[in-house]
Amino acid sequence: MYKQILNIFFILLSISFSYANPDSLNQALSQAADPIQRVDILNELSSFQLDYSFKKSVNYGLEALELSKEIHYLRGEGIANLNLGHTYWINAFYSVALTHLTASTKIFTELDDTAKLAESNRLTGLLFFFLVEKDSAAKYLNMARTLYTYVQDSVTLALVLTELSFLYEIVGNTEESNIMAVEAHAIKVTGESLRAQYDTWMGSGHKGQAYQNKLIIHSQMPRSRERYENGRRNKNLYEVAKASSEIGSLFEILEDYDSAVWYYQISLGIYDFLKEERGKSNELVHIAECHMFQGNLSKAKPLFEETYVISLKEENHPRAGVALDYLGKIALSENRFDKALLYFGNALILSDTLGHLIDVVRFNRRLSDTYRSMGKYDRAIETANRSYLIAKEMGSLSHSTWGAEKVFLAHKESKNFEKALEYLTIYNDLSIQREKNVLSRENLQFQSMFELNEKAGEIDLLNQQNDVRQSKIDLQRSYLVSAILGVLIVLVFAIVFYNRARIIRNLNRKVSNQNTSLQSMNREKEVLLKEIHHRVKNNLQMISSLLGMQKRRVEESSTKLLFSYTQNRLKSMGLIHEHLYKSDTLSTIFLKPYIEDLVGSVLDSFCDQSKPTTTLNIPEYEVDIDTAISLGLMVNELVTNAVKYAFVDNNQPELEISIREDEKILKLTVGDNGPGGTIAQTGFGWTIINSMVENLSGSVELKNRNGLTVSILLKDYKLSA
């Protein structure tokens, strides 16, 4: 029934209204004989189509540009370039947009057209703003600021100041950001530019800031309704659609979502009737957002899907990104993680292609949330860390704070408490800095307001000096008002400062409690790991002792040797856990002292009288437990082999062991001065060596040169110098 009523309404509109804007302009174009007049109309059509059709706007702009050049109409050429730059910019074709905006800036400088030059500089600054080329963005936006001040356009000046405030906030220049915000605030309180401020906050996604201006919305509603009625009287469907959408946005701010949807539906129906796909996609997003705020995801989802399809067809890339973001959020809320990854991943690719670094940062955070929900913590850490590092490189305090929080959560949920503590500290430090920045901005605003009131009091005093008696009365009144105002300002400031201080104290207390908890957990973990390594070492020692007891009961010498070999292998592993127990890290050991202890233990076991002269060439490498076990077992077998075969009937035995890393290859060399010869690699010891070599993707080389030298080359290992 609801849709039927709307359809009847649109049919009545189509009967009673004419398409005044595009049709009247096209009719005037067909009748225009003067080429300058044709250029002006083409430029009007190009500007009009900015909101409705990318292709039409570009075509009209290019035609106006070509004709302007033919007739040497410089102003027409400048406006055509300005329109083309604007069109390409809002559709994210930045390189083409920059070419046209640069041309328009040059022309309006030559024509000394301050208003158009200000507009061209502002669009150029915003282009660099989206590309996060901060120096260029600040340069052009500040030039636009100067020009809008000169032409006394307070509405647009307030917009530029707010844009500069956002820019300086993103790049981390808090002082300049606060100054721009205070200047914008001073203009904003004058009246008309309040609406402009609201548009800027909403357009940049800062809806919380926009909602602070709810008091001004009631004053804007009559103006929007008057615009709506004028459109009806003038039979201008486009004007009705725009006014209806504006009324819908006002109701949305006032959180009257049912009324907002009603007016958005009117605008949507008109654009659908006029076959204006771009306007239609904008209204679909507005309606879907209202459903989202009401918690009705089933109604919002198909609208965002339709928006995405239309946006791709119309090459409206920014709107496509918005649709993907909302679709991803809906999928995540429904635990449809694969869909959420698809939507956020496509949005990330689109943002990266367009060069929207802020969106790249945001969508990496979205992906991190999704991976955390799926339990894929490695990917969650990777995407969160990418978001944090890009934001940090940009200098954005806000995005760095949110990124650090995501990294902390991912590490915390993956049980990596050491890293979690590191990023929790970073997140808390950034949060406190953000709170301090907000407080600094509010202090500046209080100071600005106080100065305005003080100046107003002085003016009132000067105006009343003609009448002495009245002047005294007014002066006393002024002092009283100023005193009351001063007391109120001090009280407000004190309350704000107290609340901020309380928040910071609570935050610090939470940080302290969390730090204490994490440190306690780390200490428990260290004690537990030390106990584990100590017990493993003791268990291996016990097994070795049992083997020794058994060996003493055996009479055959060959069997006793087998027991000795097994004991040495156990000792090589037990030494690792002994060194880990003594290590600070509990996960790595220093290689040189370990090999020294191991070789000494083997030689003590097999060399009763003369021990070989041993040379160890091992740098101060630090290795993990897996690499240490493999190297220890191989050294044990090779040294044992040298004692068995190389040092028999050798009056001056020599043994040389070296370990070195070269071009990501770890080379273990064990050489002796024995007789050398061919060795059959068939014994159990060589089976162990070959198994270790295979696990570490290595190879074995044997050389006979003044004895036997065995070189083992390894690829898969973990060490640090």
N, C-alpha and C positions, 0 to 999 in steps of 0.2 A: 504493500500500500504506500509506504514511504517513497519508494522509487517511482511508483506511478505518478504520485503528486509532483515529484520533481520533473518527470518527463513532460507532464502537461504544462508545467511552468516554463520549461525551456521552449516548448512549441509556441506558446504565446509570445515569448520573447522574440523568437525568430520571425513571427508575423509582424510584430509592432516595431521592431528595431531594424535599422539598417547598419551595415558595417562601415561606420563613418570613417574611422581612422585609415585602414589600408586602402579601402575602395576609393575614398575621396582623394587620397594622395595619388593613387594610380590613375584616377580620372584626370587630376590636374597634370600629371606627368604626360599623359597622352595628348593633352591640349596645349602644352607648353612649347612655344616656338623658340623662345630665347634660350640659348645654351646655358647661360648662367643660372636662369630659373630652373632648368632641368637638373643641373648639378645640385642646387639647393634642395629640390624635391627628392632626388635620389639619396642625398645624405639624410634627409628626414626619414625616408623609408628604411635606410640601413640602421639608423638609430632606433626606430620603432621595433624592428625585428630582433633587436638584441635579446629581448625577453622571450621570443617565440620561435625563431628559426635561425639556426647558425648558418645554414647554406644561403638562405635568402638575404640575411644581413651581409654576408660576405659578397654575394653577387652584386647587390645594390652598391656596396662600398667600392668594389673594384670598378664598376661602371662609372661611378662618380669620379673616381681617381683618374681613370683614363681620359674622360671627357675634360676634366679640369686641366690636365696637362696639355691637351690639344688646343684649348682656348686660352691657356696661360692664366687661369683663374686660381691665384695662389691661396686665397682663403678657402675656397672649395676643396683644393688639394689637401690643405691642412686638416679640415674637418673630416674628409674621407679617410685620411691616414689615422686620425684619432678614433673614428668609429671602427675601422678595421683592427687597430691595436686593441681596443676594448673587447671586440668580439673574439679575436683569437686568444686574448688573455683569459677571459672567463671560461673558455673551452680548453685551456691548458696547453695551447700551442705557443709556447713561450718565445721561442726563437723568432718565429714569424711576427708575433705581437711586438717584440722589442724593435724589430726593423721599422714597423709602421709608427710606433710611438716615438722613436728617435727622429723620424722624418717630420712628424707633426710638431715636436718640440722645436726643431730647427726653423720650421716655417712660422710658427707663432712668435718665436723670438724675433724673427725678421719683421713680422707685421706689428710687433709690440702689442699683441693681444694678451693682456695680463690674465684675464679669466680663463681663456682656453689654454694658455701656457700652464696655469696652475693645475688644470684638470689633467693635462698631458703628463706633467711631472708627478702628480699623485698616482696615476695609473702605472707609470714606470716604476715608482717606488714600491707599489704593492706587488708588481711582478717580481722584483728582486726580493721582496719580503717572503713570498711563497717559495722562492728558490733558496732562502736563507743566505743570500749574499748580503750580509748585514751592512757593510760599508756603503755599497751602492744604494741599498734601500734607504738608509739614513740620509744619504746625500739628497736623493730626489724628494723624499717626504719632507725634509726640512726646507727645501726650495719651495715646495707646494705650500707649506705652512706660512712662509714669508709672503708669498703671492696672495693667498687667501686673506691674510691679515690686511694687505694693501687694498684689496677690493672690498673689504668689510663683509665677507661672506662668513658669518659666525657659525652657521649650521655646518658647513663643510669643514671649517677650521676646527670645530670640535671633533669631527670625525678623524681628521688628520692627526690631531694631538693624541687621540685615543689609539690610533694605529701606531704612532710613534712609541706610545707607552708600552703596547704589546711587543713591539720590535725590541726595545731596550730590555724588557723583561726576559724575552727569549734568549738574548745574547748575554744576559747576566749583569747588565748595567742598571743596578737597582736605583741608584741616585737619579739618573736621567729618567728612568721609567716613572718614578714617583713625581718628579717635576712636571712631566707631560700630563700625568693623570690629574694633578692638582690644577693645572691650567685648563684642562678640559672640563674639570668640575666647576671651575669659576665661570666658564662660558655656559655650562649646562644649566646652572641655577638661574640664568637670565630668562629661560622660558622656552622659546621655539626649538632650540637645539636639543631639548630633552628627548624628543622623538628620534632625532638623529643618533643620539647616544644609545638609545635602546636598540636601534637597527644595527649599530656596530657591535654591541655586545652579543646580540642574537646571531648575527652573521658569522661571528668568530667562534661560536659555540659556548660562550660564557653566559649561559642562561641564568645562572645564579646571580650574576651582576645585573642582568636585565630585570630580573624580578624585584630587585631592590627599588626600581623606579615605578612600582605599581601605582603609586599615587598620581603620576602624571598621565596614566593610561585613560583615566576617566575624562580628563580634559581633551584627549585626542579622539575619543569616541564620537562626539558631535561632528568634528571635522570630517571623519571618515564616512559617517552617515550622510552628510551633506554632499560629499563627493559621489556617493552611491546614487543619491536622488538626482544629482546633475547628470550622471550617466544615463539614467532612465529618461529624463526629460529630453536630453540631446540624442536619444536613441543610439547610444554608443555602447555596444556589447563589451568591448575591451575595457572601457572605463568602469563599467559595472563589475566585471570580473576582478579587476585590480582592487576596487574599493571593497568588494565582498571578501576578498582574500585578506585585506588589511583589517577589516572588522573581525574576521575569524582569528587573526593573530592576536588582537587585543583581548578577545575573550579567552584565548589560550593562556595568555599571561595571567589573567585573573582566575585561571584554573576552572573556568566554566566550559568544560570540554564539549558538552552536548551542544551548546550554542556555537562554539568554535567550529565543530564538525558541520553544523547546518550551513554556515556561511561558506566554509571551504567547499561543501558539496555544490553550492550554487556556482561558485567560480569554476569548479571541476566540470560541471555540466556545460557551461558556456564554452570552455576551451575544447571540450570533447565535440560539441556541436560545430565549432569553428575549425576543427581538425588541427588545433595548435598543440602539437605533441609536447613541446617543451613546457608550456604553461600547465598542461595536464599533469606532467610528471611532478612539477613543483607542488601542485595541490594534493596529489596522491601521497607525497611525503608528509605534508601537513596533517592530513587526515590520519595516516598511519601512526604518526607521532602521538596524536591525541589518544588513539586506541592503546598505544603503549603506556601512556601515563595512567590510563584507566585500568591497566593490567589485562586488557583484552588482546592477547597475542594472536589468537586465531583470526581476528579481523585484520590485524596489522600486517601479518605475514604475506598474504597474497597481494596486498597493496605495494609492499616493498619489492616483491618479485616483479610486479608489473612495471614499477618505476625503473628497475634495473634494465629490463628489456627495452623500454622506451629510451632510456638514457644512452644505451649502446647504439641504438639506431640513430639517435640524434647527435651522436658524438659528444654528449654532455658528460664528460669524464668525471668531474667533481661530484655530480649528483649520483653517478653510478657507484662511486666510492661510499657515499652516505648510505645508499641502499644496501650494499654489501655489509657494511658495519652493523646495521640494524639486523639484517638477516642472520649474521653470525651470532649476535647477542641472543636472538630468539632461539637459535639452534642450541647454543650453550645452555640456556635456561631449561631446555627440554632434554638435556643430556644426549643430544644427537651430535656427538663429538666429531664424527667424520665430516658431517655437513658444516659444522662450525669451522673446522680446519680449512675446508674448501673455500668458504666465504671469506674468512680472514686472510687466507693465503692469496686469493685473487685480489683482494683489496690491497694487500701489501705489494704485490707485483705491479698493480696499477699505480699506486703512490710512488713506488720506486721509479717507474717509467716516466712519470710526470715530474719527478724531482721534488715531490712534496715530503721533505725530510720530517716535518712534524707528524704527518700521517704515517710515515714509515715507523717512527718511534711508537706511535699509538698502537698500530696494528701488530707490532712485535709484542707489545704488552698483552694484547688480546690473545695472540697465539700462545703466550706463556701461560695465561690463565687456563686455556683449553687443555694444553698438555699436562698441567698440574691436575686438572680434573680427571684426566685419563690415567694418571700415575706415571706418565713418561717424563720423569724428572730431568733427565739429561737434556731433552729437547726444551723443556720448560726453562732450565737454567740458561741454555744457549740463546733462546729468543729474548729472555728478560735481560740478559747481559748485553745483547746487541742493542736493545732499546736504551739501556742505561748509558752505554758508551757513546752512542750517537748523540743523545741528549746532552751528555757531558761535553762532547766536542762542540756542539752548538752553543753551549754556555747557558742552556735553559735550566734555571733552578727548579721550576715546577716539574718539568718532565724528568729531570735527573732524580728528583725526590721519589716520584712514582716508579721510575725504573728501578731504583735501589730497593724499594719495598718489594717489587716482584722478584728480584734476585734473592732477597732475604727469605721470602716465603717458599721459593722453590728449593733452596738449600735446606731450610728448616724441615720441609715435608719429606725431603730425601734423606733425612737424618745426618746430614753433614753439618754438625753443630759448630764446628770451627769456622767454616765459611759463613754460616748463618749469623754467627756473632759478629763477624767482620762487616757484613752488609747491614746488619741491624744498627751498628754504630754509625755507619755512613748515612743510613736513612734517618736516624734520629738527629744527627748533626744538621742535615739538610732541612728537616722539618722545623727545627728551631730557627734556622736562618730565615725560612719562609715566614714564620710567625713574626720575627723581628722586622722583616721588610714590610709586612702588612701594618705593623704598629708604627713604623717610620712614616708610611704614606698617610695614615690617619692623623699623625701628629702634624704633618705638613698641611693637611686639609683644615684641621682645627686652627692652626696659625693663620692660614689664608682667610678663613671666615672671621677670625678675630680682627685682622687688619681691615677687612671690608667694613665691619661694624664700627670700628674705631674711626675710619675715614667718614663714614656716614654721620657719626656724631659730631665731627668737626664741621662738616658742611652745615648741619642744622644750627650749630652755634653761631657761625658767621652770618647766616641769613636772618638771625634774630637780634643782631647787634644794634639796629636802629632804635629800638625801644628798650631802654636800660632796664626798666622794671620787668618787662616780659622776658628780656634776655636772662636776668637772674633766675627767673622761674624755670625757663627752658634749660638753663645751665644745670640747675639743681636736678631737674628731671633727667637730663642727659647723664649726669654723674650717677644718679640712682640706677638708671637703666643699664649703664655701662658696668656698674658694680655688680648688679644682679646677673647681667650677661657674663661678666668675668667669672663670678662665682659658679654659675652654671657650667661654663666651659671647663673650669678647673675641676668641678665635680665629675662632669662627663669624662674628662681626660683621666681623672683618678680612677673612676670605675673601670674604664677601658683598660688602663694600665694594670690595675689590680687583677682583672679577669685574665689578661694576657700573662701576667706574672704567675697567676695560679695555674693556668694551663701549662706553662713552661715547667713549673715546679712539679706538677703531676707527671708530665712527660719525662722529666729527668728521673723522678722516682721510679716510674715504670722501667726506664732504661736501666737504672741501677739494679732493680730487682731481677730483670731479665739477664743482665750481665752476670749477677751473682749466681743465678740458676744455671746458666750455661757454663760458667767457670767451674761450678761444683760438678756438673755432669762431665766436663772435660777431665777434672781431677779423678773422678770415679773411673772414667774410661782408661786413663793412664795407669792407675793402680791395677785395674782388671787385666790390662794387656801385659803389664810387668809380671803379674802373677801367672798368667797363661804361659809366657815365655819361660819363666822360672820352672814351672811344673813340667813343661815339655822337655826342658834340658834335664831335669831330674829323672823323668821317666826314661829318656834315652840312656842316661847314665846307668839306671837300674837294669835296663835290658842288656847293656854292655857288660855289667858286672855278672849277670846271670850267664851270659855267654862265656865269660872268663871262668866261672865256676865249672861250667860244662867242659870247657877246653882242658882244664886240669885233670879231668877224669878220662880224657881220650889219650891213647898211647901213640897212635899213628901221627907222625910229624906232618904229613900232608893235610890231614884233617884239622890238626891244630892251626896250620896256616890259614885254612879256610875260616876258622873261627876268628883269627886275628884280623883277616881282611874285613870280615863283617863288623868287628868291633871298631875298626878305623872308620868305616863308612858311617857307623852310628855316631862316632865322635865328631866327624866332619859336620854332621847336621846338628849335633848338640852344641858345638861351638857357635853356630849361627845364633841359636836361641840365647846362648850366654851373652853374646855381643849385643843382641837386640835388647836383652834385659838391662844392659848397661847404657844403651843408647838413649839420647834425649827424645828422638822422634818416634821410637818404638816400632817403626816400619822399615827403616833402612839401617845398614851398618857400613862402617868404613872397611874397605876391602883389604888394605895393606896389613893391618894388625891381625885380621882374621886369617889371611893366608900364612902369615908368619907363625901363628899359633898352630895352624893345621899341619904345616910342613914339619914343625918341631915335634908335634905329636906322632906323626908317621915315622920319622927318623928315630924317635925314642923307642918305638915299638919294635923296629926291625934291626937297628944298628946297635949292637951290644958294645963294641969297642970304638973303632974309628968311624966317625961320622964324616960325610962328605962336606967339602967346602961349599957352602950354599950362598948364591947371589940372587937377591930378589930385586927386580926392577918394576915396581908397582907404584904408580902415582896415587895421590890422595883422592881416590875415587870413592863415591858413596853409592851403594847399590841396594836394590830392594831384595826381599827375602827370596823370591823365585830365582833371580839371577845369581844370588849368592849360593843357593843350594846347588844349582847346576855347576857353577865354577868350582865349588868346593869338592863335589864328587869327582869331577874330571881331574883336578889337581891331585886328589887322593890316589886315584888309580894310576896316574902317570908317574908320580913319585914312588909309589909302591912298585910299579913296573921297573923303574930305574934301579931301585934297591935290589930287586930280584935278579936282574940280568946284567946291569952295567957295572955294579960295584964288586962283583965276585972276582977275587984275585986282582983287585985294583988297589995298589998301595996309596994312591993319592986321588981318591974319588972327588969329582966336582959335579955340582948340580946348579943349573941356572934356570930361574923362572922369571918370566916377564909377562906383564899384561899392559896393553896400550890400545888406545882408540885412534883410528885413522880413517877419515872420510866415512863416518857412520858404520865402521866395521870394528868390532872388538876382537883383538888378536891375543890368544893365550899361547905362550911358547914355553915348553919344558925341554931342556937339553941336558945331556950328560956327556962325560968323556969316556964312555965304555967302548966296547969293541964294535958297536953298531950291528949292521946286518939286517936281514929281512925279518920282519915280524908278521906273524899270522894273526890277524885281528879277529880271532875266533873265541878267545876266552871270555869269561863272564865280565871281567873288568872292561874289556873293549866293548862288550854289549852295552854296559852302562854308559860308556863314553859316547858311543854312536847314538844311543837313545837321547842323551842330553843334547848332542849336536843337532839331531833332527828336530827336536823341540824348539831350538833356538835358530832354526834355518841357517845352519852352518855347514862347514866342510872341514876335513882333516888332511893335513899334509905331513909326510914323513921324509926326512932328509938324513943321509949318512955323511957326516963331515966332522971328523975327529970325535966320533961318537954319534949317538942318535938324537935328532932334534924333532920333536912333535909340535906342529903348529895347528891350532884350531881357530878357524875364522867364524865369527858369529855375527848375525844380522839383527836378530830379535833380542834385545836386551834393554835394561833400564839402569842408567847410571848418571851421576852428575859429578863434574870435577870440583 
